[in-house]
Amino acid sequence: MSITQQYLLDSYRARQHGEPIPPAPGTHDVRVARELRGYRQFRAVVAGHPAHGRIREALSRWLHGRRVSC
């Protein structure tokens, strides 16, 4: 069963029972991605790492073979 079919079945059952229908698939994807990014930045700061530019710094080390310091 696809996610769309499951959503339609859940919506039908919710209407039959007089309950609010669930949100459509993908409705909150952008919000979840932003919250995940914020959580990863928070974890980096708590661990003592820079919150921004970690990927660029890692690629620079890999390409140039040296350590880039802040």
N, C-alpha and C positions, 0 to 999 in steps of 0.2 A: 504494500500500500504506500502510495506516495504521500508526501507531506501535505499536498493540496487536498487529496482525498481524505486524509485524517482530519484536516481542518474542517472540511465540509461536513463530515460525520459528527464531529464535536459540536459544530454550530447547530446542526439539526437536533441533536440530543439536548443541547442547552435550550433551544426554543421550545421543545416538547415539555421540558420541566420548568419553564418560566424563569430560567437563569440567564444572566448576561452572557453574550457570546464571547468566546476567547478572542484575543487580538490576532489579526492575520499574520501568517508567517512573514518574517522580515520587517515587521513594523518597528521594532526597537533595535535593529542591527547597528545603526550609527551610534546610538546612545551607549550600547554595550561596548563597542569598539573604543569610544572615548573613555569610558570608565576603566576599561582594561589598560589603556595607555597610561592613565593617571595612576592606577595601582602599580604598574611596573616602574614608573618614575619614582613613586613613593618608596618602593622596595629598594631601588637603586640608591636613593639618598640615605635610607636607614642603614644600608650595607656599607656606606662610605664611598660610593662610586658617583661619578657625575650623572645627573639625570638626563642630560641631552648630549648628543654627539658620540655616543658609545659605538655605534655601528661605523660611523665615518672614521673614528680613531682606530678601530680594529682593522678596517680595510687599508688605512694608511700604513699601519704597522706591517700588514701582510704584503702590500705592494712595494714598500720602500725598505722593509727589513730593519726598521729602527723604531724605537719607542718615542711616541709623541707625548710630551708632557704639557700639562695645563699651566 
